[in-house]
Amino acid sequence: MTIAGAITILTYALAPFMWLLIIVVIVVTGLHLLAYLRGYQITRYRHRRTTLLALIIGLTAIIWVPWLTHSSLGYVATLFDWVALLGAAAATFLVALLILQPLSYLISFHNDQ
């Protein structure tokens, strides 16, 4: 399979979820902008509980991503299937971290005042 063929398949696979991706981008951008205006710096602020919660959410993606795609873990048989599932779990962890870190900063910033 060529790279163009893989991109075509990926485009068709993401098409039903495009509205969800757009909403996530808007939420993440809005949270980061609001937190930045209140002093948040992505490279300096770390909250261990938030990171742990994002990791748990990412690991649970191994269970609910096949369910979301109307599949099951029994169908994850090949190496490529496992790589795709672990990639989805890693992406879920990253999105959860990008949402939860500025959110925890805003909550702690609000409590400090």
C-alpha positions, 0 to 999 in steps of 0.5 A, a space after each residue: 500500500 502506498 502512502 497516498 492510499 493509507 492517507 485516503 483510508 485514514 481520511 475516510 475513517 476520520 470523516 464521521 468523527 470530524 465534528 468531534 475533532 473540531 470541538 476538541 480543538 476549539 475546547 483545547 484552544 479556548 482552555 489554553 488561551 484562558 489559562 495563558 491569560 491568567 499566567 499558565 505556561 505549558 512548559 512550567 506547570 505540572 500537576 501530578 494528579 492531573 497527569 495520573 488521571 490523563 494516563 488512566 484515561 489513556 489506558 482506558 482507551 484500550 477498552 473503549 476505542 474498539 467499542 466506539 468503532 463497533 469492534 471488540 478487542 477480539 478483532 485486534 489480532 495483527 501487529 498493525 491493529 495493536 499499533 493503531 490501538 496503542 496509538 489511539 490510547 497515546 492520542 487519548 492520553 495527550 488530549 486528556 493531558 492538554 485539557 486537564 493541565 490548564 483546567 487544573 491550573 485554572 481551578 487552582 488559580 481560582 482557589 488561590 484568589 
